[in-house]
Amino acid sequence: MGNSFANSFIEKQKELGMRSRLADMKQAKRQRDFTLAMNMSQTRDRVYWMVAFYTTMFTVGVTRAFIRKSIEPLPLKYM
């Protein structure tokens, strides 16, 4: 009788240990996922900002060139 009680106690301890490890693994996965999502969003924001910045710089440069007449558009018959 005492032996079965000890076995059930040991089994419960093993089960609790596995649950604890599983909870730790889930928490670590959540942390990795959060970090990955943050890195992806920061990279996306940087790319968006750079595209907007260089598009603005290109537009300003082309506009200045047309205002100064340093770039002449092709005549319509060549297009």
C-alpha positions, 0 to 999 in steps of 0.5 A, spaced: 500 500 500 505 504 501 509 503 495 503 504 490 502 511 494 509 513 493 509 511 486 503 515 485 506 521 488 512 520 484 508 520 477 505 526 480 511 530 481 514 528 474 507 530 471 508 537 474 515 537 472 513 536 465 508 541 465 513 546 468 518 545 463 512 546 458 510 552 460 517 555 460 518 552 453 511 556 451 514 562 455 520 562 451 517 561 444 512 567 446 518 571 447 522 569 441 515 570 437 515 577 440 522 579 438 521 576 431 515 580 430 518 587 433 524 586 428 520 585 422 516 591 424 522 595 425 525 593 418 518 594 415 518 601 418 525 603 415 524 600 408 518 605 408 521 611 410 527 610 406 522 609 400 518 615 401 525 619 403 528 617 396 522 618 392 521 625 395 529 626 393 528 624 386 521 628 385 525 634 388 531 633 383 527 632 377 522 638 378 528 642 379 531 640 373 525 641 369 524 648 372 532 650 370 531 646 363 537 642 364 533 636 362 529 637 356 523 632 355 523 628 348 519 631 343 512 627 342 514 624 335 520 620 339 516 617 344 
